[in-house]
Amino acid sequence: MPDIVVMFFVLGLVAGLLRSDLKIPQATYETLSLLLMLTIGLKGGMVLHGSLSWQLLPEMGSVMLLGAFIPLMLYPVLKYVVKLSVANSASIAAHYGSVSAGTFAVALAYAESSQLIVGAEVTLYLVMLELPAIIVGLLLYRRLDKENNSTRTLSLKTLWHETLTNKSIILLVGGVIIGMLYGTQQGSQVTNLLTSSFKVVLALFLLEMGLTAAKTLRPIPWHHWRVALFALITPLFLGVIGVTVGTALKLELGSVVVLASLVASASYIAAPAAIKAAIPKADIGLAMLSSLGITFAFNVTVGIGLYHQLAVAIQ
């Protein structure tokens, strides 16, 4: 049986496909997403309390390079095999180089349920993968779209500012710093409430993600079959890369599973906001169809377990 939180995603997906009137109010969804990012940051920071070391730099550098490499690898596939425009190819490449915080949360819950050892630094992977991927995707667009003039006025400095000040990044990094400063014991009146309710918040968040994913799949977009096939195959390919890199870095089994799940995921929060501002010609709906409607659904229901089995087989 899959983890119980995954069933809330399935419930939302089924309800959405059946056109139920079930709906999570926008304000509630915003609150859930903020709580989720803050709690993820706090959990990671508290584990890092007193154990942060310069020895993590090679590992973090490798993860950051991976985040930059994925868009470069996927762009030609999207452009010449899936046959998308330069704008959409760069957009979706950036989404897949970036990561899904929801998938990360489910992977953490999976590792805890499976009693896998997860390294303290895994929360940092979110930031290390997110930022380079978005920047590389947008740079690809600027360089390769010959008709692009308007977005050249958006400076790299502005791009970095918009990415780094995204609310998800602020809460994630802020949560990590607060958790690192106070640890498990100090400030427990606040942290215990957030961390103990993590799975409840995640379950409700996934319920909304299921409803949102259903919207991208209704009606079934047969005319985008190449994109759908890409969204189904790519996480498997990227998951293998994640497991390989994690094993090469000699990470704990749980950390390998989390890293593979992140590498195999696609952003549907930070990347869409950055892409919408910097690549106006990109179809964000198409990116959401692939990243949330298909890849996210695949990863949380089937993919994470597959990456675990692969990691065990390799190790």
C-alpha positions in Angstrom: 0.0 0.0 0.0 1.3 3.5 -0.8 1.8 6.0 2.1 -1.6 7.4 3.3 -0.7 10.9 2.2 -0.5 9.7 -1.4 -4.1 8.6 -1.2 -5.2 12.2 -0.6 -3.6 13.1 -4.0 -5.5 10.2 -5.6 -8.7 11.4 -3.9 -8.3 14.9 -5.3 -7.4 13.6 -8.7 -10.5 11.3 -8.9 -12.7 14.1 -7.5 -11.4 16.5 -10.1 -11.8 14.0 -13.0 -15.4 13.3 -11.9 -16.1 17.1 -11.9 -17.0 17.1 -8.2 -17.7 20.4 -6.5 -14.9 19.7 -4.0 -12.7 22.7 -3.8 -9.9 23.9 -1.4 -10.3 27.7 -0.9 -7.4 29.7 -2.5 -6.5 31.2 0.9 -6.4 27.8 2.5 -4.1 26.5 -0.3 -1.8 29.4 0.1 -1.6 28.8 3.9 -0.9 25.1 3.4 1.9 25.7 0.8 3.5 28.3 3.1 3.3 25.9 6.1 4.7 23.1 4.0 7.7 25.0 2.9 8.4 26.4 6.3 8.1 23.0 8.0 10.4 21.4 5.4 13.0 24.1 6.1 12.7 23.7 9.9 12.9 19.9 9.8 16.1 20.1 7.7 17.6 23.0 9.7 17.0 21.2 13.0 18.8 18.1 11.8 21.7 20.3 10.6 21.9 21.9 14.0 25.5 21.5 15.2 26.5 19.2 12.2 27.0 21.7 9.4 30.4 21.1 7.9 32.7 22.3 5.1 32.8 18.7 3.9 29.3 19.2 2.5 30.6 21.6 -0.2 31.6 19.0 -2.8 28.2 17.3 -2.3 26.3 20.6 -2.7 28.5 21.6 -5.6 27.7 18.3 -7.4 24.0 18.7 -6.8 24.1 22.3 -8.1 25.9 21.2 -11.3 23.2 18.6 -11.7 20.6 21.3 -11.5 22.3 23.3 -14.3 23.0 20.2 -16.5 19.4 18.9 -16.6 17.9 21.8 -18.6 20.9 21.7 -21.1 20.3 18.0 -21.6 16.5 18.2 -22.0 16.3 21.3 -24.2 17.3 19.5 -27.5 14.9 16.6 -26.7 12.0 19.1 -26.3 13.0 21.1 -29.3 13.8 18.4 -31.8 12.0 15.3 -30.6 8.9 16.7 -28.9 8.9 19.5 -31.5 8.1 22.5 -29.2 9.0 26.1 -29.8 12.2 27.6 -28.4 10.1 29.4 -25.7 8.3 26.2 -24.6 11.4 24.0 -24.9 13.4 26.4 -22.6 10.4 26.7 -20.3 9.8 23.0 -19.8 13.5 22.3 -19.5 13.7 24.9 -16.7 10.7 23.3 -15.0 12.3 19.8 -15.1 15.7 21.1 -14.0 14.0 22.8 -11.1 12.3 20.7 -8.4 9.0 19.9 -6.8 8.7 20.7 -3.1 5.6 18.5 -2.9 7.5 15.5 -4.3 10.3 16.3 -1.8 7.8 16.2 1.1 6.3 12.9 -0.1 9.8 11.4 -0.5 10.6 12.5 3.0 7.4 10.9 4.3 8.1 7.8 2.3 11.7 7.5 3.7 10.3 8.0 7.3 7.7 5.3 6.8 10.3 2.9 5.3 12.7 3.7 8.1 15.4 4.8 5.8 18.3 6.9 7.0 18.2 10.4 5.5 21.1 12.7 5.7 20.7 16.1 7.4 21.6 18.0 4.3 18.8 16.8 2.0 16.7 20.0 2.5 19.6 22.0 0.9 19.1 20.0 -2.3 15.9 21.9 -2.9 17.8 25.2 -3.2 20.8 23.7 -4.9 18.7 22.3 -7.7 16.1 25.0 -8.0 18.1 28.1 -8.7 20.6 27.0 -11.3 18.0 25.2 -13.3 15.7 28.3 -13.7 18.7 30.5 -14.6 20.0 28.1 -17.2 16.6 27.6 -18.7 16.1 31.4 -19.1 19.6 31.8 -20.5 18.9 29.1 -23.1 15.8 31.1 -24.2 17.7 34.4 -24.5 20.5 32.8 -26.5 18.4 30.6 -28.8 15.3 32.6 -29.6 16.3 34.8 -32.5 13.0 36.7 -32.4 13.4 37.5 -28.7 13.9 41.1 -28.0 11.6 42.1 -25.1 13.1 39.7 -22.5 16.6 40.9 -23.1 15.7 44.0 -21.1 15.3 41.7 -18.0 18.8 41.8 -16.5 20.4 38.7 -15.0 20.5 40.7 -11.7 16.7 41.1 -11.8 16.3 37.5 -12.7 18.3 36.4 -9.7 16.4 38.8 -7.4 13.0 37.5 -8.6 14.1 33.9 -8.1 15.8 34.3 -4.7 13.0 36.4 -3.3 10.3 33.9 -4.3 8.2 33.2 -1.2 8.9 29.5 -1.3 12.6 30.1 -1.3 12.4 32.7 1.4 10.4 30.3 3.7 12.5 27.3 2.9 15.9 29.0 3.5 14.5 31.0 6.5 13.2 27.7 8.0 16.6 26.0 7.5 18.4 29.0 9.2 15.9 29.1 12.1 16.1 25.3 12.6 19.9 25.4 12.5 20.1 28.1 15.1 17.7 26.6 17.6 17.8 22.8 17.0 15.2 20.4 18.3 14.9 21.5 21.9 15.1 25.3 21.8 11.9 26.9 20.4 10.1 23.5 20.7 6.9 25.3 21.5 6.7 26.4 17.9 8.7 23.7 16.0 7.0 20.7 17.7 3.5 22.0 16.5 4.7 22.4 12.9 6.7 19.2 12.6 4.1 17.0 14.3 1.4 18.2 11.9 3.7 17.8 8.8 1.8 14.8 7.4 -1.6 16.4 8.0 -0.5 19.6 6.1 1.0 17.5 3.4 -2.1 15.4 3.0 -4.3 18.5 2.5 -1.8 20.0 0.2 -1.8 16.8 -1.9 -5.6 16.9 -2.0 -5.4 20.3 -3.7 -2.6 19.1 -6.0 -4.8 16.2 -7.1 -7.7 18.6 -7.9 -5.3 20.9 -9.8 -3.7 18.0 -11.7 -7.2 16.9 -12.8 -7.8 20.3 -14.3 -4.8 19.9 -16.6 -6.0 16.5 -17.7 -9.6 17.5 -18.4 -10.3 17.1 -21.2 -7.6 14.6 -22.0 -5.1 16.6 -24.2 -4.6 14.1 -27.0 -3.0 16.7 -29.2 -0.2 17.1 -26.7 0.7 13.4 -26.8 4.4 14.0 -27.3 4.5 16.2 -24.2 2.6 13.6 -22.2 5.0 10.9 -23.3 7.9 13.1 -22.4 6.4 13.8 -19.0 6.0 10.1 -18.3 9.4 8.9 -19.5 11.6 11.7 -18.3 11.2 11.1 -14.6 12.4 7.5 -15.0 15.4 8.6 -16.9 16.2 11.5 -14.5 15.6 9.2 -11.5 18.3 6.8 -12.7 20.7 9.8 -12.9 19.7 10.8 -9.4 20.3 7.4 -8.0 23.6 7.1 -9.8 24.9 10.5 -8.6 23.7 9.8 -5.0 25.4 6.4 -5.0 28.6 7.9 -6.4 28.5 10.5 -3.6 28.2 7.6 -1.1 25.0 9.0 0.4 22.8 7.2 2.9 20.1 5.1 1.2 17.3 7.4 2.2 19.2 10.4 0.9 19.7 8.7 -2.4 16.0 8.1 -2.7 15.2 11.7 -1.8 17.8 13.0 -4.3 16.5 10.8 -7.1 12.9 11.8 -6.4 14.0 15.5 -6.6 16.0 15.1 -9.8 13.1 13.2 -11.3 10.6 15.9 -10.3 9.5 19.1 -12.0 8.6 22.4 -10.5 5.1 23.7 -10.4 5.5 26.6 -7.9 8.8 28.6 -8.2 9.6 27.9 -11.9 6.1 28.9 -13.3 6.4 32.3 -11.5 9.9 33.0 -12.9 9.1 31.7 -16.4 5.9 33.6 -16.7 7.8 36.9 -16.1 10.8 36.2 -18.2 9.4 34.1 -21.1 6.0 35.6 -22.0 5.8 33.5 -25.1 5.9 30.3 -23.1 2.7 28.3 -22.6 2.6 27.9 -18.8 -0.4 25.6 -19.1 1.6 23.2 -21.1 4.4 23.2 -18.5 1.8 22.6 -15.7 0.2 19.7 -17.7 3.6 17.9 -17.9 5.1 18.9 -14.5 2.0 18.6 -12.3 -0.6 16.7 -14.3 1.7 13.8 -15.3 5.2 13.8 -13.7 4.1 14.8 -10.2 1.2 12.3 -10.3 3.6 9.5 -11.6 6.3 10.3 -8.9 4.1 10.4 -5.9 2.1 7.3 -6.8 4.7 5.0 -8.4 8.1 6.7 -9.0 9.5 7.2 -5.5 9.1 3.5 -4.8 10.8 2.6 -8.1 13.8 4.9 -7.2 14.0 3.1 -3.8 14.1 -0.3 -5.5 16.8 0.9 -8.0 18.9 2.4 -5.2 18.8 -0.9 -3.3 19.7 -2.8 -6.4 22.7 -0.6 -7.1 24.0 -0.4 -3.6 
